[in-house]
Each structure stands twice: as structure tokens, then as C-alpha cells.
Amino acid sequence: MAIIKKSEFKQMNEGTAKEKMNDLKKELIKINSQIAMGTLPQSPGRIKEIKRTVAKLNMILHKKTKEEKKAV
């Protein structure tokens, strides 16, 4: 999975963002299980990238829900 650009984050709707976040969380779980078993992941830097992307998605989802509440 490639790095997501800022413009792509803003264009995502809520459903797409949640799907992408679930996929990233599954990938993170898979990498963490590899580490727990004692094998090294193929790309250790990917863990940090996934965590940051999940945090960005959470932030965008939070902003969108906050805007929707404000509009109502």
C-alpha cells in the first residue's frame, strides 16, 4: 500500500476512509504478529508509516463528523 497524499485524504468519503483504516490496521496486526514470532518484517519503516496514516485518517474522520454536527 502506497503513501496517501493530503489531497487524497480530503477527497475521501467516510466509508472509504474507514475501509482504508481497517485494511491498514489488519496489515499492522500482521506485521506485529511477525515480530512477536521472532521474524523481522520485510520493511520495518512500514510500521511507522502505517501508524501515521491511521492517525491521519482518524483525524480526518473526526473533523468530518465535527463539521456535520456543526452544520445541523
PQR file of N, CA, C, O and H, with PARSE charges and radii, in Angstrom:
ATOM      1  N   MET A   1       0.847  -1.172   0.000 -0.4000 1.5000
ATOM      2  CA  MET A   1       0.000   0.000   0.000 -0.0000 2.0000
ATOM      3  C   MET A   1       0.893   1.235   0.000  0.5500 1.7000
ATOM      4  O   MET A   1       1.823   1.330   0.801 -0.5500 1.4000
ATOM      5  N   ALA A   2       0.620   2.163  -0.878 -0.4000 1.5000
ATOM      6  CA  ALA A   2       1.446   3.349  -1.035 -0.0000 2.0000
ATOM      7  C   ALA A   2       1.056   4.428  -0.026  0.5500 1.7000
ATOM      8  O   ALA A   2       0.020   4.351   0.634 -0.5500 1.4000
ATOM      9  H   ALA A   2      -0.135   2.086  -1.529  0.4000 1.0000
ATOM     10  N   ILE A   3       1.914   5.423   0.068 -0.4000 1.5000
ATOM     11  CA  ILE A   3       1.642   6.560   0.938 -0.0000 2.0000
ATOM     12  C   ILE A   3       0.477   7.343   0.344  0.5500 1.7000
ATOM     13  O   ILE A   3       0.392   7.535  -0.869 -0.5500 1.4000
ATOM     14  H   ILE A   3       2.756   5.485  -0.468  0.4000 1.0000
ATOM     15  N   ILE A   4      -0.408   7.787   1.211 -0.4000 1.5000
ATOM     16  CA  ILE A   4      -1.582   8.525   0.761 -0.0000 2.0000
ATOM     17  C   ILE A   4      -1.274  10.018   0.835  0.5500 1.7000
ATOM     18  O   ILE A   4      -0.771  10.508   1.846 -0.5500 1.4000
ATOM     19  H   ILE A   4      -0.339   7.631   2.197  0.4000 1.0000
ATOM     20  N   LYS A   5      -1.578  10.733  -0.243 -0.4000 1.5000
ATOM     21  CA  LYS A   5      -1.306  12.167  -0.295 -0.0000 2.0000
ATOM     22  C   LYS A   5      -2.397  12.938   0.429  0.5500 1.7000
ATOM     23  O   LYS A   5      -3.502  12.435   0.631 -0.5500 1.4000
ATOM     24  H   LYS A   5      -1.986  10.335  -1.065  0.4000 1.0000
ATOM     25  N   LYS A   6      -2.069  14.174   0.819 -0.4000 1.5000
ATOM     26  CA  LYS A   6      -3.002  15.014   1.553 -0.0000 2.0000
ATOM     27  C   LYS A   6      -4.271  15.280   0.757  0.5500 1.7000
ATOM     28  O   LYS A   6      -5.366  15.294   1.320 -0.5500 1.4000
ATOM     29  H   LYS A   6      -1.171  14.583   0.655  0.4000 1.0000
ATOM     30  N   SER A   7      -4.133  15.490  -0.539 -0.4000 1.5000
ATOM     31  CA  SER A   7      -5.300  15.766  -1.378 -0.0000 2.0000
ATOM     32  C   SER A   7      -6.228  14.544  -1.437  0.5500 1.7000
ATOM     33  O   SER A   7      -7.448  14.692  -1.509 -0.5500 1.4000
ATOM     34  H   SER A   7      -3.243  15.479  -0.995  0.4000 1.0000
ATOM     35  N   GLU A   8      -5.647  13.342  -1.405 -0.4000 1.5000
ATOM     36  CA  GLU A   8      -6.452  12.126  -1.423 -0.0000 2.0000
ATOM     37  C   GLU A   8      -7.223  11.971  -0.118  0.5500 1.7000
ATOM     38  O   GLU A   8      -8.360  11.498  -0.115 -0.5500 1.4000
ATOM     39  H   GLU A   8      -4.656  13.222  -1.346  0.4000 1.0000
ATOM     40  N   PHE A   9      -6.597  12.373   0.997 -0.4000 1.5000
ATOM     41  CA  PHE A   9      -7.280  12.311   2.283 -0.0000 2.0000
ATOM     42  C   PHE A   9      -8.534  13.175   2.280  0.5500 1.7000
ATOM     43  O   PHE A   9      -9.594  12.755   2.745 -0.5500 1.4000
ATOM     44  H   PHE A   9      -5.674  12.757   0.994  0.4000 1.0000
ATOM     45  N   LYS A  10      -8.401  14.377   1.753 -0.4000 1.5000
ATOM     46  CA  LYS A  10      -9.516  15.318   1.767 -0.0000 2.0000
ATOM     47  C   LYS A  10     -10.660  14.877   0.861  0.5500 1.7000
ATOM     48  O   LYS A  10     -11.819  15.190   1.133 -0.5500 1.4000
ATOM     49  H   LYS A  10      -7.541  14.718   1.375  0.4000 1.0000
ATOM     50  N   GLN A  11     -10.346  14.151  -0.215 -0.4000 1.5000
ATOM     51  CA  GLN A  11     -11.364  13.733  -1.161 -0.0000 2.0000
ATOM     52  C   GLN A  11     -12.099  12.470  -0.722  0.5500 1.7000
ATOM     53  O   GLN A  11     -13.159  12.151  -1.260 -0.5500 1.4000
ATOM     54  H   GLN A  11      -9.405  13.896  -0.436  0.4000 1.0000
ATOM     55  N   MET A  12     -11.549  11.760   0.240 -0.4000 1.5000
ATOM     56  CA  MET A  12     -12.164  10.508   0.690 -0.0000 2.0000
ATOM     57  C   MET A  12     -13.487  10.771   1.398  0.5500 1.7000
ATOM     58  O   MET A  12     -13.634  11.731   2.156 -0.5500 1.4000
ATOM     59  H   MET A  12     -10.687  12.020   0.676  0.4000 1.0000
ATOM     60  N   ASN A  13     -14.442   9.888   1.127 -0.4000 1.5000
ATOM     61  CA  ASN A  13     -15.666   9.966   1.910 -0.0000 2.0000
ATOM     62  C   ASN A  13     -15.479   9.099   3.152  0.5500 1.7000
ATOM     63  O   ASN A  13     -14.461   8.423   3.297 -0.5500 1.4000
ATOM     64  H   ASN A  13     -14.322   9.109   0.512  0.4000 1.0000
ATOM     65  N   GLU A  14     -16.443   9.123   4.024 -0.4000 1.5000
ATOM     66  CA  GLU A  14     -16.314   8.446   5.313 -0.0000 2.0000
ATOM     67  C   GLU A  14     -16.146   6.934   5.162  0.5500 1.7000
ATOM     68  O   GLU A  14     -15.330   6.325   5.854 -0.5500 1.4000
ATOM     69  H   GLU A  14     -17.270   9.672   3.906  0.4000 1.0000
ATOM     70  N   GLY A  15     -16.912   6.334   4.265 -0.4000 1.5000
ATOM     71  CA  GLY A  15     -16.841   4.887   4.058 -0.0000 2.0000
ATOM     72  C   GLY A  15     -15.489   4.436   3.539  0.5500 1.7000
ATOM     73  O   GLY A  15     -14.940   3.438   4.005 -0.5500 1.4000
ATOM     74  H   GLY A  15     -17.575   6.829   3.703  0.4000 1.0000
ATOM     75  N   THR A  16     -14.957   5.166   2.579 -0.4000 1.5000
ATOM     76  CA  THR A  16     -13.658   4.826   2.012 -0.0000 2.0000
ATOM     77  C   THR A  16     -12.556   4.955   3.057  0.5500 1.7000
ATOM     78  O   THR A  16     -11.662   4.113   3.139 -0.5500 1.4000
ATOM     79  H   THR A  16     -15.404   5.976   2.201  0.4000 1.0000
ATOM     80  N   ALA A  17     -12.630   6.010   3.848 -0.4000 1.5000
ATOM     81  CA  ALA A  17     -11.623   6.235   4.880 -0.0000 2.0000
ATOM     82  C   ALA A  17     -11.656   5.108   5.922  0.5500 1.7000
ATOM     83  O   ALA A  17     -10.608   4.640   6.369 -0.5500 1.4000
ATOM     84  H   ALA A  17     -13.357   6.694   3.781  0.4000 1.0000
ATOM     85  N   LYS A  18     -12.842   4.686   6.297 -0.4000 1.5000
ATOM     86  CA  LYS A  18     -12.958   3.598   7.282 -0.0000 2.0000
ATOM     87  C   LYS A  18     -12.431   2.285   6.719  0.5500 1.7000
ATOM     88  O   LYS A  18     -11.766   1.526   7.423 -0.5500 1.4000
ATOM     89  H   LYS A  18     -13.692   5.066   5.934  0.4000 1.0000
ATOM     90  N   GLU A  19     -12.730   2.015   5.442 -0.4000 1.5000
ATOM     91  CA  GLU A  19     -12.219   0.802   4.798 -0.0000 2.0000
ATOM     92  C   GLU A  19     -10.695   0.794   4.770  0.5500 1.7000
ATOM     93  O   GLU A  19     -10.061  -0.201   5.122 -0.5500 1.4000
ATOM     94  H   GLU A  19     -13.270   2.632   4.869  0.4000 1.0000
ATOM     95  N   LYS A  20     -10.117   1.916   4.347 -0.4000 1.5000
ATOM     96  CA  LYS A  20      -8.668   2.026   4.255 -0.0000 2.0000
ATOM     97  C   LYS A  20      -8.036   1.865   5.637  0.5500 1.7000
ATOM     98  O   LYS A  20      -6.992   1.227   5.778 -0.5500 1.4000
ATOM     99  H   LYS A  20     -10.632   2.723   4.060  0.4000 1.0000
ATOM    100  N   MET A  21      -8.679   2.453   6.663 -0.4000 1.5000
ATOM    101  CA  MET A  21      -8.157   2.348   8.012 -0.0000 2.0000
ATOM    102  C   MET A  21      -8.197   0.894   8.492  0.5500 1.7000
ATOM    103  O   MET A  21      -7.247   0.427   9.120 -0.5500 1.4000
ATOM    104  H   MET A  21      -9.526   2.971   6.549  0.4000 1.0000
ATOM    105  N   ASN A  22      -9.277   0.181   8.204 -0.4000 1.5000
ATOM    106  CA  ASN A  22      -9.367  -1.228   8.589 -0.0000 2.0000
ATOM    107  C   ASN A  22      -8.289  -2.065   7.902  0.5500 1.7000
ATOM    108  O   ASN A  22      -7.684  -2.942   8.520 -0.5500 1.4000
ATOM    109  H   ASN A  22     -10.049   0.561   7.694  0.4000 1.0000
ATOM    110  N   ASP A  23      -8.054  -1.786   6.613 -0.4000 1.5000
ATOM    111  CA  ASP A  23      -7.014  -2.518   5.884 -0.0000 2.0000
ATOM    112  C   ASP A  23      -5.639  -2.267   6.502  0.5500 1.7000
ATOM    113  O   ASP A  23      -4.843  -3.192   6.667 -0.5500 1.4000
ATOM    114  H   ASP A  23      -8.546  -1.074   6.111  0.4000 1.0000
ATOM    115  N   LEU A  24      -5.374  -1.014   6.837 -0.4000 1.5000
ATOM    116  CA  LEU A  24      -4.082  -0.678   7.433 -0.0000 2.0000
ATOM    117  C   LEU A  24      -3.915  -1.317   8.805  0.5500 1.7000
ATOM    118  O   LEU A  24      -2.828  -1.779   9.152 -0.5500 1.4000
ATOM    119  H   LEU A  24      -6.021  -0.263   6.702  0.4000 1.0000
ATOM    120  N   LYS A  25      -4.994  -1.344   9.586 -0.4000 1.5000
ATOM    121  CA  LYS A  25      -4.919  -1.970  10.903 -0.0000 2.0000
ATOM    122  C   LYS A  25      -4.660  -3.465  10.790  0.5500 1.7000
ATOM    123  O   LYS A  25      -3.911  -4.027  11.589 -0.5500 1.4000
ATOM    124  H   LYS A  25      -5.877  -0.969   9.304  0.4000 1.0000
ATOM    125  N   LYS A  26      -5.275  -4.116   9.801 -0.4000 1.5000
ATOM    126  CA  LYS A  26      -5.034  -5.543   9.581 -0.0000 2.0000
ATOM    127  C   LYS A  26      -3.582  -5.791   9.200  0.5500 1.7000
ATOM    128  O   LYS A  26      -2.962  -6.744   9.671 -0.5500 1.4000
ATOM    129  H   LYS A  26      -5.884  -3.659   9.152  0.4000 1.0000
ATOM    130  N   GLU A  27      -3.046  -4.931   8.348 -0.4000 1.5000
ATOM    131  CA  GLU A  27      -1.654  -5.062   7.942 -0.0000 2.0000
ATOM    132  C   GLU A  27      -0.722  -4.863   9.139  0.5500 1.7000
ATOM    133  O   GLU A  27       0.280  -5.565   9.273 -0.5500 1.4000
ATOM    134  H   GLU A  27      -3.550  -4.156   7.965  0.4000 1.0000
ATOM    135  N   LEU A  28      -1.053  -3.914   9.997 -0.4000 1.5000
ATOM    136  CA  LEU A  28      -0.251  -3.659  11.190 -0.0000 2.0000
ATOM    137  C   LEU A  28      -0.286  -4.856  12.139  0.5500 1.7000
ATOM    138  O   LEU A  28       0.735  -5.216  12.726 -0.5500 1.4000
ATOM    139  H   LEU A  28      -1.867  -3.344   9.887  0.4000 1.0000
ATOM    140  N   ILE A  29      -1.442  -5.461  12.286 -0.4000 1.5000
ATOM    141  CA  ILE A  29      -1.562  -6.650  13.131 -0.0000 2.0000
ATOM    142  C   ILE A  29      -0.697  -7.778  12.577  0.5500 1.7000
ATOM    143  O   ILE A  29      -0.034  -8.490  13.332 -0.5500 1.4000
ATOM    144  H   ILE A  29      -2.271  -5.168  11.809  0.4000 1.0000
ATOM    145  N   LYS A  30      -0.708  -7.935  11.259 -0.4000 1.5000
ATOM    146  CA  LYS A  30       0.089  -8.983  10.626 -0.0000 2.0000
ATOM    147  C   LYS A  30       1.586  -8.756  10.878  0.5500 1.7000
ATOM    148  O   LYS A  30       2.316  -9.696  11.192 -0.5500 1.4000
ATOM    149  H   LYS A  30      -1.246  -7.357  10.646  0.4000 1.0000
ATOM    150  N   ILE A  31       2.028  -7.521  10.740 -0.4000 1.5000
ATOM    151  CA  ILE A  31       3.439  -7.199  10.967 -0.0000 2.0000
ATOM    152  C   ILE A  31       3.805  -7.418  12.436  0.5500 1.7000
ATOM    153  O   ILE A  31       4.863  -7.971  12.739 -0.5500 1.4000
ATOM    154  H   ILE A  31       1.434  -6.758  10.484  0.4000 1.0000
ATOM    155  N   ASN A  32       2.933  -6.988  13.344 -0.4000 1.5000
ATOM    156  CA  ASN A  32       3.209  -7.160  14.770 -0.0000 2.0000
ATOM    157  C   ASN A  32       3.247  -8.633  15.161  0.5500 1.7000
ATOM    158  O   ASN A  32       4.016  -9.015  16.043 -0.5500 1.4000
ATOM    159  H   ASN A  32       2.074  -6.539  13.099  0.4000 1.0000
ATOM    160  N   SER A  33       2.440  -9.457  14.527 -0.4000 1.5000
ATOM    161  CA  SER A  33       2.480 -10.892  14.826 -0.0000 2.0000
ATOM    162  C   SER A  33       3.780 -11.509  14.326  0.5500 1.7000
ATOM    163  O   SER A  33       4.317 -12.417  14.960 -0.5500 1.4000
ATOM    164  H   SER A  33       1.815  -9.147  13.811  0.4000 1.0000
ATOM    165  N   GLN A  34       4.291 -11.028  13.202 -0.4000 1.5000
ATOM    166  CA  GLN A  34       5.584 -11.500  12.706 -0.0000 2.0000
ATOM    167  C   GLN A  34       6.690 -11.159  13.709  0.5500 1.7000
ATOM    168  O   GLN A  34       7.565 -11.980  13.984 -0.5500 1.4000
ATOM    169  H   GLN A  34       3.855 -10.290  12.687  0.4000 1.0000
ATOM    170  N   ILE A  35       6.640  -9.961  14.239 -0.4000 1.5000
ATOM    171  CA  ILE A  35       7.634  -9.527  15.214 -0.0000 2.0000
ATOM    172  C   ILE A  35       7.534 -10.380  16.482  0.5500 1.7000
ATOM    173  O   ILE A  35       8.551 -10.767  17.058 -0.5500 1.4000
ATOM    174  H   ILE A  35       5.929  -9.294  14.015  0.4000 1.0000
ATOM    175  N   ALA A  36       6.304 -10.670  16.912 -0.4000 1.5000
ATOM    176  CA  ALA A  36       6.099 -11.460  18.121 -0.0000 2.0000
ATOM    177  C   ALA A  36       6.639 -12.879  17.963  0.5500 1.7000
ATOM    178  O   ALA A  36       7.106 -13.480  18.930 -0.5500 1.4000
ATOM    179  H   ALA A  36       5.478 -10.356  16.444  0.4000 1.0000
ATOM    180  N   MET A  37       6.576 -13.412  16.745 -0.4000 1.5000
ATOM    181  CA  MET A  37       7.084 -14.762  16.500 -0.0000 2.0000
ATOM    182  C   MET A  37       8.600 -14.794  16.373  0.5500 1.7000
ATOM    183  O   MET A  37       9.205 -15.866  16.377 -0.5500 1.4000
ATOM    184  H   MET A  37       6.197 -12.924  15.959  0.4000 1.0000
ATOM    185  N   GLY A  38       9.207 -13.632  16.263 -0.4000 1.5000
ATOM    186  CA  GLY A  38      10.664 -13.576  16.208 -0.0000 2.0000
ATOM    187  C   GLY A  38      11.244 -13.330  14.836  0.5500 1.7000
ATOM    188  O   GLY A  38      12.464 -13.247  14.690 -0.5500 1.4000
ATOM    189  H   GLY A  38       8.716 -12.762  16.260  0.4000 1.0000
ATOM    190  N   THR A  39      10.400 -13.210  13.825 -0.4000 1.5000
ATOM    191  CA  THR A  39      10.911 -12.909  12.487 -0.0000 2.0000
ATOM    192  C   THR A  39      10.866 -11.408  12.260  0.5500 1.7000
ATOM    193  O   THR A  39       9.998 -10.715  12.790 -0.5500 1.4000
ATOM    194  H   THR A  39       9.409 -13.277  13.944  0.4000 1.0000
ATOM    195  N   LEU A  40      11.792 -10.921  11.480 -0.4000 1.5000
ATOM    196  CA  LEU A  40      11.823  -9.499  11.176 -0.0000 2.0000
ATOM    197  C   LEU A  40      10.904  -9.199   9.994  0.5500 1.7000
ATOM    198  O   LEU A  40      10.863  -9.971   9.036 -0.5500 1.4000
ATOM    199  H   LEU A  40      12.497 -11.484  11.049  0.4000 1.0000
ATOM    200  N   PRO A  41      10.169  -8.093  10.049 -0.5600 1.5000
ATOM    201  CA  PRO A  41       9.324  -7.736   8.905  0.2800 2.0000
ATOM    202  C   PRO A  41      10.188  -7.319   7.717  0.5500 1.7000
ATOM    203  O   PRO A  41      11.347  -6.939   7.878 -0.5500 1.4000
ATOM    204  N   GLN A  42       9.607  -7.397   6.533 -0.4000 1.5000
ATOM    205  CA  GLN A  42      10.353  -7.037   5.321 -0.0000 2.0000
ATOM    206  C   GLN A  42      10.774  -5.573   5.349  0.5500 1.7000
ATOM    207  O   GLN A  42      11.878  -5.228   4.927 -0.5500 1.4000
ATOM    208  H   GLN A  42       8.665  -7.706   6.403  0.4000 1.0000
ATOM    209  N   SER A  43       9.885  -4.714   5.849 -0.4000 1.5000
ATOM    210  CA  SER A  43      10.169  -3.288   5.883 -0.0000 2.0000
ATOM    211  C   SER A  43       9.790  -2.721   7.256  0.5500 1.7000
ATOM    212  O   SER A  43       8.624  -2.408   7.492 -0.5500 1.4000
ATOM    213  H   SER A  43       8.989  -4.995   6.192  0.4000 1.0000
ATOM    214  N   PRO A  44      10.755  -2.589   8.150 -0.5600 1.5000
ATOM    215  CA  PRO A  44      10.451  -2.091   9.487  0.2800 2.0000
ATOM    216  C   PRO A  44       9.914  -0.652   9.487  0.5500 1.7000
ATOM    217  O   PRO A  44       9.154  -0.279  10.380 -0.5500 1.4000
ATOM    218  N   GLY A  45      10.297   0.142   8.510 -0.4000 1.5000
ATOM    219  CA  GLY A  45       9.819   1.522   8.425 -0.0000 2.0000
ATOM    220  C   GLY A  45       8.340   1.599   8.093  0.5500 1.7000
ATOM    221  O   GLY A  45       7.702   2.629   8.311 -0.5500 1.4000
ATOM    222  H   GLY A  45      10.915  -0.161   7.784  0.4000 1.0000
ATOM    223  N   ARG A  46       7.806   0.527   7.575 -0.4000 1.5000
ATOM    224  CA  ARG A  46       6.387   0.478   7.192 -0.0000 2.0000
ATOM    225  C   ARG A  46       5.481   0.600   8.422  0.5500 1.7000
ATOM    226  O   ARG A  46       4.370   1.121   8.321 -0.5500 1.4000
ATOM    227  H   ARG A  46       8.324  -0.309   7.398  0.4000 1.0000
ATOM    228  N   ILE A  47       5.946   0.125   9.573 -0.4000 1.5000
ATOM    229  CA  ILE A  47       5.146   0.186  10.801 -0.0000 2.0000
ATOM    230  C   ILE A  47       4.839   1.637  11.150  0.5500 1.7000
ATOM    231  O   ILE A  47       3.693   1.991  11.429 -0.5500 1.4000
ATOM    232  H   ILE A  47       6.848  -0.298   9.655  0.4000 1.0000
ATOM    233  N   LYS A  48       5.864   2.464  11.130 -0.4000 1.5000
ATOM    234  CA  LYS A  48       5.700   3.884  11.451 -0.0000 2.0000
ATOM    235  C   LYS A  48       4.787   4.561  10.434  0.5500 1.7000
ATOM    236  O   LYS A  48       3.942   5.380  10.796 -0.5500 1.4000
ATOM    237  H   LYS A  48       6.795   2.177  10.903  0.4000 1.0000
ATOM    238  N   GLU A  49       4.961   4.217   9.172 -0.4000 1.5000
ATOM    239  CA  GLU A  49       4.148   4.789   8.101 -0.0000 2.0000
ATOM    240  C   GLU A  49       2.669   4.428   8.284  0.5500 1.7000
ATOM    241  O   GLU A  49       1.792   5.274   8.111 -0.5500 1.4000
ATOM    242  H   GLU A  49       5.647   3.551   8.879  0.4000 1.0000
ATOM    243  N   ILE A  50       2.406   3.182   8.631 -0.4000 1.5000
ATOM    244  CA  ILE A  50       1.022   2.730   8.830 -0.0000 2.0000
ATOM    245  C   ILE A  50       0.394   3.457  10.010  0.5500 1.7000
ATOM    246  O   ILE A  50      -0.744   3.917   9.926 -0.5500 1.4000
ATOM    247  H   ILE A  50       3.119   2.495   8.771  0.4000 1.0000
ATOM    248  N   LYS A  51       1.134   3.561  11.109 -0.4000 1.5000
ATOM    249  CA  LYS A  51       0.605   4.231  12.299 -0.0000 2.0000
ATOM    250  C   LYS A  51       0.262   5.691  12.005  0.5500 1.7000
ATOM    251  O   LYS A  51      -0.775   6.194  12.438 -0.5500 1.4000
ATOM    252  H   LYS A  51       2.059   3.187  11.177  0.4000 1.0000
ATOM    253  N   ARG A  52       1.139   6.359  11.271 -0.4000 1.5000
ATOM    254  CA  ARG A  52       0.885   7.763  10.923 -0.0000 2.0000
ATOM    255  C   ARG A  52      -0.345   7.904  10.017  0.5500 1.7000
ATOM    256  O   ARG A  52      -1.157   8.811  10.197 -0.5500 1.4000
ATOM    257  H   ARG A  52       1.982   5.950  10.919  0.4000 1.0000
ATOM    258  N   THR A  53      -0.468   7.005   9.053 -0.4000 1.5000
ATOM    259  CA  THR A  53      -1.596   7.060   8.129 -0.0000 2.0000
ATOM    260  C   THR A  53      -2.910   6.818   8.865  0.5500 1.7000
ATOM    261  O   THR A  53      -3.905   7.489   8.593 -0.5500 1.4000
ATOM    262  H   THR A  53       0.192   6.268   8.907  0.4000 1.0000
ATOM    263  N   VAL A  54      -2.918   5.862   9.798 -0.4000 1.5000
ATOM    264  CA  VAL A  54      -4.120   5.595  10.584 -0.0000 2.0000
ATOM    265  C   VAL A  54      -4.481   6.821  11.413  0.5500 1.7000
ATOM    266  O   VAL A  54      -5.656   7.171  11.526 -0.5500 1.4000
ATOM    267  H   VAL A  54      -2.109   5.317  10.019  0.4000 1.0000
ATOM    268  N   ALA A  55      -3.481   7.473  11.991 -0.4000 1.5000
ATOM    269  CA  ALA A  55      -3.731   8.674  12.781 -0.0000 2.0000
ATOM    270  C   ALA A  55      -4.314   9.795  11.915  0.5500 1.7000
ATOM    271  O   ALA A  55      -5.220  10.510  12.344 -0.5500 1.4000
ATOM    272  H   ALA A  55      -2.526   7.189  11.899  0.4000 1.0000
ATOM    273  N   LYS A  56      -3.792   9.942  10.704 -0.4000 1.5000
ATOM    274  CA  LYS A  56      -4.317  10.965   9.792 -0.0000 2.0000
ATOM    275  C   LYS A  56      -5.767  10.670   9.412  0.5500 1.7000
ATOM    276  O   LYS A  56      -6.599  11.575   9.352 -0.5500 1.4000
ATOM    277  H   LYS A  56      -3.055   9.362  10.356  0.4000 1.0000
ATOM    278  N   LEU A  57      -6.060   9.395   9.157 -0.4000 1.5000
ATOM    279  CA  LEU A  57      -7.433   9.016   8.810 -0.0000 2.0000
ATOM    280  C   LEU A  57      -8.376   9.278   9.979  0.5500 1.7000
ATOM    281  O   LEU A  57      -9.495   9.753   9.784 -0.5500 1.4000
ATOM    282  H   LEU A  57      -5.385   8.660   9.205  0.4000 1.0000
ATOM    283  N   ASN A  58      -7.922   8.968  11.200 -0.4000 1.5000
ATOM    284  CA  ASN A  58      -8.742   9.252  12.383 -0.0000 2.0000
ATOM    285  C   ASN A  58      -9.019  10.738  12.505  0.5500 1.7000
ATOM    286  O   ASN A  58     -10.138  11.143  12.822 -0.5500 1.4000
ATOM    287  H   ASN A  58      -7.013   8.583  11.358  0.4000 1.0000
ATOM    288  N   MET A  59      -8.000  11.553  12.255 -0.4000 1.5000
ATOM    289  CA  MET A  59      -8.145  12.997  12.357 -0.0000 2.0000
ATOM    290  C   MET A  59      -9.157  13.514  11.330  0.5500 1.7000
ATOM    291  O   MET A  59     -10.001  14.350  11.652 -0.5500 1.4000
ATOM    292  H   MET A  59      -7.091  11.224  11.998  0.4000 1.0000
ATOM    293  N   ILE A  60      -9.069  13.024  10.120 -0.4000 1.5000
ATOM    294  CA  ILE A  60      -9.984  13.477   9.072 -0.0000 2.0000
ATOM    295  C   ILE A  60     -11.407  13.039   9.366  0.5500 1.7000
ATOM    296  O   ILE A  60     -12.344  13.816   9.177 -0.5500 1.4000
ATOM    297  H   ILE A  60      -8.383  12.345   9.859  0.4000 1.0000
ATOM    298  N   LEU A  61     -11.586  11.809   9.826 -0.4000 1.5000
ATOM    299  CA  LEU A  61     -12.932  11.335  10.181 -0.0000 2.0000
ATOM    300  C   LEU A  61     -13.504  12.163  11.322  0.5500 1.7000
ATOM    301  O   LEU A  61     -14.690  12.493  11.322 -0.5500 1.4000
ATOM    302  H   LEU A  61     -10.825  11.178   9.980  0.4000 1.0000
ATOM    303  N   HIS A  62     -12.670  12.494  12.284 -0.4000 1.5000
ATOM    304  CA  HIS A  62     -13.126  13.303  13.418 -0.0000 2.0000
ATOM    305  C   HIS A  62     -13.543  14.702  12.951  0.5500 1.7000
ATOM    306  O   HIS A  62     -14.569  15.224  13.388 -0.5500 1.4000
ATOM    307  H   HIS A  62     -11.707  12.226  12.284  0.4000 1.0000
ATOM    308  N   LYS A  63     -12.746  15.306  12.065 -0.4000 1.5000
ATOM    309  CA  LYS A  63     -13.080  16.634  11.540 -0.0000 2.0000
ATOM    310  C   LYS A  63     -14.392  16.610  10.775  0.5500 1.7000
ATOM    311  O   LYS A  63     -15.208  17.522  10.914 -0.5500 1.4000
ATOM    312  H   LYS A  63     -11.912  14.882  11.710  0.4000 1.0000
ATOM    313  N   LYS A  64     -14.603  15.566   9.961 -0.4000 1.5000
ATOM    314  CA  LYS A  64     -15.829  15.487   9.165 -0.0000 2.0000
ATOM    315  C   LYS A  64     -17.050  15.323  10.052  0.5500 1.7000
ATOM    316  O   LYS A  64     -18.085  15.939   9.796 -0.5500 1.4000
ATOM    317  H   LYS A  64     -13.940  14.826   9.849  0.4000 1.0000
ATOM    318  N   THR A  65     -16.947  14.503  11.089 -0.4000 1.5000
ATOM    319  CA  THR A  65     -18.098  14.331  11.981 -0.0000 2.0000
ATOM    320  C   THR A  65     -18.360  15.610  12.769  0.5500 1.7000
ATOM    321  O   THR A  65     -19.510  15.951  13.048 -0.5500 1.4000
ATOM    322  H   THR A  65     -16.106  14.003  11.296  0.4000 1.0000
ATOM    323  N   LYS A  66     -17.293  16.313  13.124 -0.4000 1.5000
ATOM    324  CA  LYS A  66     -17.433  17.575  13.842 -0.0000 2.0000
ATOM    325  C   LYS A  66     -18.121  18.630  12.963  0.5500 1.7000
ATOM    326  O   LYS A  66     -18.965  19.389  13.439 -0.5500 1.4000
ATOM    327  H   LYS A  66     -16.359  16.036  12.898  0.4000 1.0000
ATOM    328  N   GLU A  67     -17.748  18.668  11.669 -0.4000 1.5000
ATOM    329  CA  GLU A  67     -18.371  19.606  10.735 -0.0000 2.0000
ATOM    330  C   GLU A  67     -19.840  19.283  10.526  0.5500 1.7000
ATOM    331  O   GLU A  67     -20.672  20.184  10.422 -0.5500 1.4000
ATOM    332  H   GLU A  67     -17.062  18.051  11.282  0.4000 1.0000
ATOM    333  N   GLU A  68     -20.161  17.974  10.463 -0.4000 1.5000
ATOM    334  CA  GLU A  68     -21.558  17.575  10.282 -0.0000 2.0000
ATOM    335  C   GLU A  68     -22.408  17.979  11.485  0.5500 1.7000
ATOM    336  O   GLU A  68     -23.546  18.419  11.323 -0.5500 1.4000
ATOM    337  H   GLU A  68     -19.484  17.242  10.546  0.4000 1.0000
ATOM    338  N   LYS A  69     -21.864  17.833  12.677 -0.4000 1.5000
ATOM    339  CA  LYS A  69     -22.600  18.237  13.872 -0.0000 2.0000
ATOM    340  C   LYS A  69     -22.801  19.732  13.916  0.5500 1.7000
ATOM    341  O   LYS A  69     -23.836  20.221  14.368 -0.5500 1.4000
ATOM    342  H   LYS A  69     -20.939  17.476  12.808  0.4000 1.0000
ATOM    343  N   LYS A  70     -21.790  20.465  13.437 -0.4000 1.5000
ATOM    344  CA  LYS A  70     -21.879  21.927  13.426 -0.0000 2.0000
ATOM    345  C   LYS A  70     -22.950  22.398  12.439  0.5500 1.7000
ATOM    346  O   LYS A  70     -23.665  23.364  12.705 -0.5500 1.4000
ATOM    347  H   LYS A  70     -20.949  20.068  13.070  0.4000 1.0000
ATOM    348  N   ALA A  71     -23.054  21.711  11.302 -0.4000 1.5000
ATOM    349  CA  ALA A  71     -23.996  22.086  10.256 -0.0000 2.0000
ATOM    350  C   ALA A  71     -25.442  21.842  10.681  0.5500 1.7000
ATOM    351  O   ALA A  71     -26.354  22.518  10.205 -0.5500 1.4000
ATOM    352  H   ALA A  71     -22.473  20.926  11.086  0.4000 1.0000
ATOM    353  N   VAL A  72     -25.649  20.893  11.563 -0.4000 1.5000
ATOM    354  CA  VAL A  72     -27.004  20.549  11.999 -0.0000 2.0000
ATOM    355  C   VAL A  72     -27.426  21.430  13.094  0.5500 1.7000
ATOM    356  O   VAL A  72     -28.541  21.297  13.598 -0.5500 1.4000
ATOM    357  H   VAL A  72     -24.908  20.344  11.950  0.4000 1.0000
TER
END
